[in-house]
Amino acid sequence: MGGPVGVVEELARARADFERGDWSAALTGWRVADPAALPPDDLDSAGAAAYLVGRRDVALELYGRAHALRVEGGDLPGAVRTAFHLVMICATSGEQSRAAGWLAVAERLLADLPADAVERGYVAFAQMYRSLQVGDLASAADLAEAAWEAGRRHDEPDLVALGACSSGRIAIRAGRVAEGLALLDEAMTGLLARGGTPEVLGNVYCTAIEGCQEVRELGRVAEWTSGLHRWCRAHPDLVAFTGQCSLHRGQLLAAHGAFREAVGEFDSAMQRYRDIGSLAAIGQAAYEHGEVLRVLGDLDGAEASFRRAGEYGYDPQPGLALLWTARGELRAAAGAASRLLAEARGPLHRLRLLPGLVGVLLGCGEVDTARACSAELESLAGEFAFDAVRADAASAAAAVEIAAGDPTGALPYARKARALWFRLENPYAAGLAQRDVGRALLALGDESSARVELEAARALFRGLGAAADVDAVDRLLSSPHTARPGGLSEREVDVLRLVAVGRSNQQIAAALVISERTVARHLSNIFTKLDVGSRTAAAAYAYEHGLV
């Protein structure tokens, strides 16, 4: 560049660009001004700009140079802060060894700082990440509180927000949901009111949204996702946090039945994660992508997405097991369900799994196990008292009672689920609940009322593009209880329904007031007419043809 005056002007322009949020222009200005001659403060800001626009390697280089200059100049507090930024970039990019190295550097430098130095709060926050990775929730909670307290004591908005937000997320994981949500609220409102650095604002937005997703508190999810989206759109060159923004927008769009738009957001999320080298995060976006394709009936596309999720370390269940159930691959589905139920995981994990597992188990004829899962979900609905959890529990209970042959017991659950899902503006889940209202009415012999409910459900599914669900409702409408598929007699249909809900020959004989020998004869005829070789395959046929 020209001379010293030109350099000074370029630096002033870069600093102004950074302050108004034009991070690409700021980074260009700093690099034109010769990064080798920049002072540490400008290198730190240039590193932040590089991180925000997705230039992770450049950010690490610039922060590394700033750190070296601060150590060389004896600015140990500044060196610790710069090391903190390096820890966070590496940790959130999956480079845990590198993050551990920079954390060790920060901890060593911290030994020479006063006991009340604010930098201890930043190091405590970085140490909290390490504790969470090894599952030490108690230590993580103490470190988050230490970070938060240091921020309050030194009036550091960034540290206050990080400490409050992480304390809230940890409280939720520890089962103190109301306390955790209050802390997330405090972190978000405080940061928005007082301001903070863009790196911290993005971090707090994403952390708060994820915490609310875990407990299915969808009101806050929608509010904060909308805020994150507006912030991202206000900064067209922003790359950091845009993958998370697309993921959360896709989840909301899917919940509201905008499935095609949701697929686009999940595609965008995966690409943005690739662009910034955050490969581990691709797994969840791929899973959500697969779930939408499964609902739309693209089972091959859904399977490819689920397998991609697994390749990136995200368990593709229970979505993949639901897909196997839809294809009639019941042995694989039942095996996955058995494995998932055996895993000792916390309530937040079970909250995510159980609704899908109930569907898998019913499809496999495991009514008793499905009932146990439904009861557990009902218990969780009492603990996490949000409409989405209550709706999941009611939907599961309705499906179980229908499968168990108790339509009278199913009807209030199905109606409750329908009301809750409509309140949540989730048309697909509401359609499933409305279908179950119709199924229960059919079983009770009220065919006219059932037809009204089923036709309403079919209209919802058709509008959403859920072709497989439209076909399932059509089968119910065309052959509710009179037409008998496969040439089965009325009594054979009665036997098949009981087989499908897991009844033994002895139990079927008692229920139908016939001998076990007669039951065996009916089963032989059923196997022959349906061209199946096992009770499991016969049960799958019953579910596929709307007989249960």
SVG drawing of the C-alpha trace seen along z (x, -y; Angstrom):
<svg xmlns="http://www.w3.org/2000/svg" viewBox="-73 -10 81 88">
<polyline fill="none" stroke="black" stroke-width="0.4" points="0.0,0.0 1.2,-3.6 2.8,-5.1 2.2,-5.4 -0.8,-7.7 -2.4,-5.3 -1.9,-2.5 -3.5,-4.5 -6.5,-5.3 -6.9,-1.7 -6.8,-0.6 -9.4,-3.2 -11.7,-2.1 -11.3,1.6 -12.2,0.8 -15.2,-1.2 -16.3,1.6 -16.0,4.1 -18.0,2.0 -20.9,1.6 -20.9,5.4 -19.4,5.4 -16.9,8.1 -15.8,9.1 -14.8,5.5 -13.1,5.2 -11.1,8.4 -10.1,7.2 -9.0,3.8 -6.8,5.4 -5.2,7.8 -4.5,5.0 -2.8,3.1 -0.3,6.0 -1.3,8.4 2.4,8.7 2.4,5.1 -1.0,5.1 -1.1,4.5 -2.7,7.2 -6.0,5.5 -6.4,5.3 -5.3,8.9 -7.9,10.0 -10.6,8.1 -9.4,9.4 -9.5,12.9 -13.1,12.4 -14.1,11.1 -12.5,14.1 -14.3,16.4 -17.7,14.7 -17.3,14.9 -16.3,18.6 -12.6,18.2 -11.7,20.5 -8.1,21.2 -7.5,17.4 -9.1,16.7 -6.8,19.2 -3.8,17.7 -4.7,14.2 -5.6,15.0 -2.4,17.1 -0.3,14.1 -2.1,11.8 -1.5,14.2 2.3,14.4 2.5,10.6 0.7,10.3 2.9,12.8 6.0,11.2 4.8,7.7 3.9,9.0 0.2,8.5 -0.8,11.7 -4.5,10.8 -4.8,10.1 -3.0,13.3 -5.4,15.3 -8.4,13.8 -6.9,14.5 -6.2,18.1 -9.9,18.3 -11.0,17.4 -8.7,20.1 -10.1,22.7 -13.7,21.9 -13.0,21.9 -11.2,25.3 -13.7,26.8 -16.8,25.9 -15.0,27.2 -14.4,30.6 -10.6,30.1 -10.6,31.2 -6.9,31.9 -6.1,28.5 -8.6,26.9 -7.1,28.8 -3.7,27.4 -4.8,23.8 -6.7,24.3 -3.6,25.6 -1.8,22.4 -4.5,20.2 -4.4,22.1 -0.6,21.7 -0.8,17.9 -3.6,17.6 -1.3,18.6 0.4,15.3 -2.7,13.2 -4.5,11.8 -7.0,14.0 -9.9,11.7 -8.9,11.2 -11.8,11.3 -9.9,13.6 -10.4,16.4 -14.1,16.3 -13.3,16.9 -11.0,19.8 -13.7,21.2 -16.1,21.1 -13.7,23.0 -13.1,25.5 -16.8,26.0 -16.8,27.3 -14.2,29.9 -16.3,31.0 -19.4,31.4 -17.4,33.6 -16.6,36.1 -20.1,36.0 -19.1,34.2 -22.3,32.2 -21.6,31.1 -18.2,29.7 -19.6,28.0 -22.3,26.3 -19.7,25.0 -17.5,23.6 -20.5,22.0 -21.4,20.3 -17.8,19.1 -17.8,17.6 -21.1,15.9 -20.0,14.5 -16.8,13.1 -18.8,11.5 -21.2,9.8 -18.3,8.7 -16.4,7.1 -19.5,5.9 -18.6,7.9 -21.8,8.4 -20.2,11.2 -19.2,13.2 -22.5,12.6 -24.4,13.9 -22.2,16.9 -22.3,17.8 -26.1,17.4 -26.9,19.3 -24.6,22.2 -25.9,22.4 -29.4,22.5 -28.6,25.3 -26.9,27.3 -29.9,26.8 -32.2,28.2 -30.0,31.3 -30.0,31.7 -33.9,31.8 -34.4,28.2 -36.3,27.1 -38.1,24.0 -34.9,22.7 -33.0,23.4 -35.5,21.7 -35.5,18.6 -31.7,18.4 -31.9,18.7 -34.4,15.9 -32.1,13.8 -29.1,14.4 -30.9,13.6 -32.7,10.5 -29.6,9.2 -27.4,9.6 -29.9,8.0 -30.5,5.1 -26.8,4.4 -25.1,5.6 -22.2,7.9 -19.8,9.2 -21.3,11.0 -19.5,14.2 -21.1,14.3 -24.6,13.3 -24.5,16.1 -23.3,18.6 -26.1,17.6 -28.8,17.7 -27.9,21.2 -27.3,22.5 -30.7,21.2 -32.6,22.6 -31.0,26.0 -31.8,26.1 -35.5,25.3 -35.6,27.9 -34.4,30.6 -37.5,30.1 -39.8,29.3 -40.6,25.8 -41.5,24.7 -42.7,21.2 -39.2,20.0 -37.7,22.1 -39.9,20.2 -39.2,16.8 -35.5,17.1 -35.1,18.8 -36.9,15.9 -34.5,13.5 -31.5,15.5 -32.8,15.5 -33.3,11.7 -29.7,11.2 -28.2,13.5 -30.1,11.7 -28.9,8.3 -25.4,9.5 -25.3,11.0 -21.6,12.0 -22.1,13.9 -21.3,17.6 -20.7,18.6 -24.0,19.7 -25.9,19.7 -25.8,23.5 -27.5,23.6 -29.9,21.0 -30.9,23.1 -31.2,26.2 -33.5,24.6 -35.6,22.9 -35.9,26.3 -37.2,27.9 -39.8,25.2 -40.9,25.4 -41.2,29.2 -43.3,28.8 -45.6,26.4 -46.0,28.8 -43.8,26.8 -41.9,29.9 -40.4,28.9 -39.1,25.6 -37.7,27.6 -35.8,29.9 -34.2,26.8 -33.2,25.4 -31.6,28.7 -29.7,28.9 -28.5,25.3 -27.5,26.2 -25.4,29.2 -23.6,27.1 -22.9,24.3 -21.5,26.7 -19.2,28.1 -18.1,24.6 -16.8,23.8 -15.4,27.3 -17.9,28.2 -18.4,31.7 -19.7,33.2 -22.7,30.9 -23.8,32.3 -25.2,35.4 -28.2,33.8 -29.1,31.9 -28.9,35.1 -31.2,36.8 -33.8,34.1 -33.6,34.2 -34.3,37.9 -37.3,37.5 -39.0,35.1 -38.3,37.3 -39.7,40.3 -43.0,38.4 -43.1,37.4 -42.8,41.0 -39.3,40.8 -38.0,43.8 -34.9,44.3 -34.0,40.6 -34.7,40.8 -32.6,43.9 -29.6,42.2 -30.0,39.2 -30.2,41.4 -27.1,43.3 -25.3,39.9 -26.3,38.9 -24.7,42.1 -21.5,41.4 -21.2,38.1 -21.7,39.7 -25.4,38.9 -27.6,41.9 -30.2,42.2 -32.8,43.7 -35.7,43.8 -36.2,42.4 -34.5,45.3 -36.4,47.9 -39.7,46.2 -38.6,46.4 -37.9,50.1 -41.3,50.5 -42.9,48.8 -41.1,51.2 -42.1,54.2 -38.5,54.9 -39.7,55.7 -36.8,57.8 -34.4,54.8 -36.9,52.4 -37.5,54.5 -33.8,55.0 -33.2,51.3 -36.1,50.6 -34.8,53.3 -31.3,51.8 -32.5,48.2 -34.7,49.2 -31.9,51.1 -29.5,48.1 -29.4,46.3 -29.9,42.7 -31.3,39.6 -34.9,38.3 -34.0,35.7 -32.8,38.4 -35.8,40.6 -38.1,37.7 -36.8,37.5 -36.8,41.3 -40.1,42.6 -42.7,41.1 -41.0,42.8 -40.4,46.0 -44.0,46.4 -44.8,46.4 -42.0,48.9 -43.1,51.3 -46.8,51.2 -45.7,51.9 -43.9,54.9 -46.8,56.2 -45.1,55.4 -48.1,53.9 -47.1,54.5 -43.7,52.9 -45.3,50.0 -47.6,49.5 -44.7,49.3 -43.1,46.7 -46.3,44.8 -46.6,44.8 -43.0,43.5 -43.8,40.8 -46.9,39.8 -44.6,39.6 -42.2,37.3 -45.2,35.2 -45.8,34.5 -42.2,33.6 -41.7,31.5 -45.1,29.8 -45.1,28.4 -47.8,28.8 -45.6,30.7 -44.7,33.3 -48.3,33.7 -49.3,34.1 -46.7,36.7 -47.9,38.6 -51.5,38.4 -50.8,39.5 -48.8,42.5 -51.5,43.5 -54.2,43.4 -52.2,45.5 -51.5,48.1 -55.2,48.4 -56.3,48.8 -53.7,51.6 -54.8,53.2 -58.4,53.4 -59.7,50.7 -61.2,47.9 -63.2,46.5 -60.0,45.9 -58.2,44.5 -60.8,41.9 -60.2,39.3 -56.4,39.6 -56.7,39.1 -59.0,36.1 -56.7,34.6 -53.7,35.1 -55.6,33.5 -56.5,30.4 -52.9,30.0 -51.3,30.4 -53.7,27.9 -52.9,25.5 -49.2,26.0 -50.0,25.4 -48.5,28.8 -50.8,30.0 -49.1,33.3 -49.2,34.5 -52.8,33.2 -53.7,35.2 -52.3,38.4 -54.3,37.7 -57.5,37.1 -56.9,40.3 -56.7,42.1 -60.0,40.5 -61.5,42.0 -59.9,45.4 -61.4,45.5 -64.8,44.5 -64.6,47.2 -63.9,49.8 -66.8,48.6 -69.1,49.0 -69.8,45.3 -68.8,45.4 -70.5,42.1 -68.6,40.1 -65.4,42.0 -65.7,41.0 -65.9,37.3 -62.7,37.6 -60.9,39.7 -61.8,37.5 -60.5,34.4 -57.3,36.2 -56.9,37.2 -57.3,33.6 -54.6,32.5 -52.2,35.2 -52.9,34.4 -52.2,30.7 -48.9,31.6 -47.8,34.0 -47.8,37.0 -48.7,39.5 -48.3,42.7 -50.6,41.3 -53.2,40.4 -53.1,44.0 -53.4,45.4 -56.5,43.3 -58.0,44.3 -57.7,47.9 -59.5,47.2 -62.2,45.4 -62.7,48.0 -62.7,51.0 -63.3,49.9 -64.8,53.1 -66.8,54.6 -64.4,55.2 -61.9,57.9 -58.5,57.8 -56.7,60.9 -60.0,62.9 -60.1,63.4 -63.3,64.4 -64.8,62.2 -63.6,64.6 -60.1,64.7 -60.0,60.9 -60.9,61.2 -58.1,63.6 -55.6,61.6 -56.4,58.4 -55.7,60.2 -52.4,61.7 -51.4,58.2 -51.7,56.9 -49.6,59.7 -52.2,62.2 -51.3,65.8 -53.4,68.6 -54.8,69.3 -55.7,65.6 -57.3,65.5 -59.4,68.6 -60.6,67.0 -61.4,63.7 -63.4,65.2 -64.8,68.1 -63.4,70.7 -61.0,73.6 -57.2,73.3 -57.4,75.9 -59.9,73.6 -57.5,70.7 -54.7,72.7 -56.8,73.6 -57.7,70.0 -54.0,69.0 -53.1,71.7 -55.8,70.3 -54.5,66.7 -50.9,67.6 -52.0,69.3 -54.3,66.5 -51.8,63.7 -48.8,65.7 -46.9,65.1 -44.9,67.5 -45.0,66.1 -47.2,64.3 -44.9,61.2 -45.5,61.0 -49.2,61.4 -49.2,58.7 -47.4,56.4 -50.0,57.1 -52.7,56.2 -51.1,52.8 -50.4,52.1 -54.0,52.7 -55.6,50.7 -57.1,53.7 -55.7,52.4"/>
</svg>
